[in-house]
Amino acid sequence: MAQRSKVLTALPADIKAWVDRVLVENAFGGYDALAAELKERGYAISKSSLHRYGQSFEERLGALRVSTEQAKAIVSEVGDEEGATNEALMRLVQENLFTALTHPDPDKRLGTEWMPEVAKAVGNITRASVVNKTYARKVRKEDAAAIAKLEAETRSGKKTGLDPETLRHVREVIYGF
């Protein structure tokens, strides 16, 4: 079994957060200076250990940036009327949780002690998705009723300012029903 990173095991949360911030600010360089600063603060962590941690952190940060850019591109290209991004996020979280539970990585801090927080986050995402879908169904229903009302008024001869062909076209092209 691989040894856990000293950055993860030996540093308190506030110092680890500081290390993360310094690594990002220094473009994942300057490990000698970082090791020296940590030593002055009373933490003996070698530059090699910091470098291994930094490489892993940089890879995860890079993957997150790519995922974020791809999600933004997808949403801007196809929109997200049906909550596709939320669905994809939930699937990704489920997949990562399953992987973390079945193939634990000692260098990652995701373990069973984090499950309540992760489960709560997934629950919040799921609730938000349900609310979004419910609202979208309500709006579609209201739109369909408004179009049907306009069509009925037009057929009865009431002046709506729209002819039946225009209403049919609006229903098919804009609303898709």
C-alpha positions as CSV (number, residue, x, y, z in Angstrom):
1,M,0.0,0.0,0.0
2,A,1.4,3.4,-1.0
3,Q,2.5,5.8,1.7
4,R,0.1,8.7,2.3
5,S,1.3,12.2,1.5
6,K,2.9,14.0,4.5
7,V,1.1,17.2,3.2
8,L,-2.2,15.4,3.8
9,T,-1.3,13.6,7.0
10,A,1.1,16.0,8.9
11,L,-0.3,19.4,8.2
12,P,-3.3,21.0,9.9
13,A,-6.1,22.2,7.5
14,D,-5.1,25.9,7.7
15,I,-1.4,25.2,6.8
16,K,-2.4,22.8,4.0
17,A,-4.7,25.5,2.6
18,W,-1.8,27.9,2.7
19,V,0.4,25.4,1.0
20,D,-2.2,24.9,-1.7
21,R,-2.5,28.6,-2.2
22,V,1.3,29.1,-2.4
23,L,1.6,26.2,-4.9
24,V,-1.0,27.8,-7.2
25,E,0.5,31.3,-6.8
26,N,3.9,30.0,-7.7
27,A,2.7,28.0,-10.7
28,F,3.6,24.8,-8.9
29,G,7.3,25.7,-8.5
30,G,9.5,26.9,-5.7
31,Y,9.5,23.7,-3.7
32,D,12.8,24.4,-2.0
33,A,11.5,27.8,-0.6
34,L,8.2,26.2,0.4
35,A,10.0,23.4,2.3
36,A,12.2,26.0,4.0
37,E,9.2,28.1,5.0
38,L,7.3,25.0,6.4
39,K,10.5,24.1,8.4
40,E,10.5,27.6,9.9
41,R,6.9,27.1,10.9
42,G,7.7,23.8,12.5
43,Y,6.8,21.3,9.8
44,A,9.5,19.0,8.4
45,I,8.3,18.1,4.9
46,S,10.8,17.5,2.2
47,K,10.8,19.3,-1.2
48,S,10.3,15.9,-2.8
49,S,7.2,15.2,-0.7
50,L,5.9,18.6,-1.6
51,H,6.7,18.1,-5.2
52,R,4.8,14.7,-5.3
53,Y,1.8,16.4,-3.6
54,G,2.1,19.4,-5.9
55,Q,2.1,17.3,-9.1
56,S,-1.0,15.4,-7.9
57,F,-2.7,18.7,-6.9
58,E,-1.8,20.3,-10.3
59,E,-3.2,17.4,-12.2
60,R,-6.5,17.5,-10.3
61,L,-6.7,21.3,-10.7
62,G,-6.0,21.0,-14.4
63,A,-8.7,18.3,-14.8
64,L,-11.2,20.5,-12.9
65,R,-10.3,23.5,-15.1
66,V,-10.8,21.4,-18.3
67,S,-14.1,20.0,-17.0
68,T,-15.3,23.5,-16.1
69,E,-14.4,24.8,-19.5
70,Q,-16.1,21.9,-21.3
71,A,-19.2,22.3,-19.2
72,K,-19.4,26.0,-20.0
73,A,-18.9,25.2,-23.7
74,I,-21.6,22.6,-23.7
75,V,-24.1,24.8,-21.9
76,S,-23.4,27.7,-24.1
77,E,-23.8,25.6,-27.2
78,V,-26.8,23.5,-26.4
79,G,-28.3,25.3,-23.4
80,D,-29.5,23.4,-20.3
81,E,-33.2,23.6,-20.5
82,E,-33.6,20.0,-19.3
83,G,-31.0,20.1,-16.5
84,A,-28.5,18.0,-18.5
85,T,-25.6,19.6,-16.7
86,N,-27.0,18.7,-13.3
87,E,-27.7,15.1,-14.5
88,A,-24.1,14.8,-15.7
89,L,-22.8,16.2,-12.5
90,M,-24.8,13.7,-10.4
91,R,-23.5,10.8,-12.5
92,L,-20.0,12.0,-12.2
93,V,-20.3,12.3,-8.4
94,Q,-21.9,8.9,-8.2
95,E,-19.1,7.4,-10.3
96,N,-16.4,9.0,-8.3
97,L,-18.0,7.9,-5.0
98,F,-18.2,4.3,-6.2
99,T,-14.6,4.4,-7.3
100,A,-13.5,5.9,-4.0
101,L,-15.3,3.2,-2.1
102,T,-14.2,0.3,-4.2
103,H,-10.6,1.4,-4.9
104,P,-9.5,3.7,-2.1
105,D,-6.5,5.9,-2.9
106,P,-4.5,6.6,0.2
107,D,-3.3,10.0,-1.2
108,K,-6.9,11.3,-1.5
109,R,-8.8,12.5,1.5
110,L,-12.1,11.1,0.2
111,G,-13.1,8.3,2.5
112,T,-16.0,7.2,4.5
113,E,-15.7,10.1,7.0
114,W,-16.6,12.4,4.1
115,M,-19.7,10.4,3.0
116,P,-22.2,12.4,5.0
117,E,-21.1,15.7,3.5
118,V,-20.9,14.2,0.0
119,A,-24.4,12.6,0.4
120,K,-25.8,15.9,1.5
121,A,-24.3,17.7,-1.5
122,V,-25.8,15.0,-3.8
123,G,-29.1,15.4,-2.1
124,N,-29.0,19.2,-2.6
125,I,-28.2,18.7,-6.3
126,T,-31.0,16.2,-6.7
127,R,-33.5,18.5,-5.0
128,A,-32.4,21.4,-7.2
129,S,-32.7,19.2,-10.3
130,V,-36.3,18.2,-9.3
131,V,-37.3,21.8,-8.6
132,N,-35.9,22.9,-12.0
133,K,-37.7,20.1,-13.9
134,T,-40.9,20.8,-12.1
135,Y,-40.7,24.5,-12.9
136,A,-39.8,23.7,-16.6
137,R,-42.9,21.4,-16.8
138,K,-45.1,24.1,-15.3
139,V,-43.8,26.7,-17.8
140,R,-44.3,24.3,-20.7
141,K,-47.9,23.6,-19.6
142,E,-48.6,27.3,-19.1
143,D,-47.2,28.0,-22.6
144,A,-49.3,25.3,-24.2
145,A,-52.4,26.6,-22.5
146,A,-51.6,30.2,-23.6
147,I,-51.2,29.0,-27.2
148,A,-54.3,26.9,-27.1
149,K,-56.3,29.9,-25.8
150,L,-55.0,32.1,-28.6
151,E,-55.9,29.5,-31.1
152,A,-59.4,29.1,-29.7
153,E,-59.9,32.9,-29.7
154,T,-58.6,33.1,-33.3
155,R,-60.9,30.3,-34.5
156,S,-63.9,32.0,-32.8
157,G,-63.2,35.2,-34.7
158,K,-61.9,37.2,-31.8
159,K,-59.2,39.6,-32.8
160,T,-55.9,38.4,-31.4
161,G,-53.7,40.1,-34.0
162,L,-52.5,36.7,-35.1
163,D,-53.7,34.5,-37.9
164,P,-54.1,30.7,-37.4
165,E,-51.1,29.9,-39.6
166,T,-48.8,32.1,-37.5
167,L,-50.1,30.5,-34.3
168,R,-49.5,27.1,-35.7
169,H,-46.0,28.1,-36.7
170,V,-45.3,29.6,-33.2
171,R,-46.5,26.4,-31.6
172,E,-44.3,24.1,-33.7
173,V,-41.2,26.1,-34.1
174,I,-40.8,28.1,-30.9
175,Y,-42.6,25.8,-28.3
176,G,-42.0,22.5,-30.1
177,F,-45.5,21.1,-29.6
